[in-house]
Amino acid sequence: MRAPITWFGGFLVANHASAEKRNRQRVKRTDRNRGVRSEFRTLVKNVRELIAKGDATGAKAALTPAISALDSAVSKGVLVRGTASRRVSRLAAAVHKLTAPASK
């Protein structure tokens, strides 16, 4: 027979020691990942804002820390490798398009 589902304040409460431990692990992991995710989102946003302003040198300078943060997020398991690669590629292409001389 399964344990009854317990609700407390709109949240499902763990009924077993193993479920309580998994919940504690989830909270730690979520907090850790939130910081990493916030960091790379902010850095990517900064690059996009500089691209929108047309600041080529600033965008090029801001691209390096953004790429580093995306790579770091991949190594920590916050972001999937292909997703990070796609984001880096698109950011780099946008910065290159801004810095490259206009074609005829």
C-alpha positions, 0 to 999 in steps of 0.5 A: 500500500502506498503512503498517503499524499500529504499537502502543506501550504499548496506543496507536496510534502515528502513522506519518506526519508529518501524523498526528504533527502532528494528534496534537500538535494533538489533545493541545493542544486536549484540554488547552485544552478540559479546563480550560474544561470543568472551569471551567463544570462546577464553576460549574454544580455550585455553583449546583445545590448552592445550589439543593439547599440552598434558598439563593436569594440564593446561587444567584442570585449564583452563576448569573451566573458560571455563565452567563458560563462557559457562554457562554465555552465556546460561544465557544471551541467547547467546547460547542454553542450549543443545549446551553449555552442549554438548561443556562442555561435550566434553571438560571435556571428552577430559581433562579427557582422557588426565589426566586419566592413560592409560588403558591396 
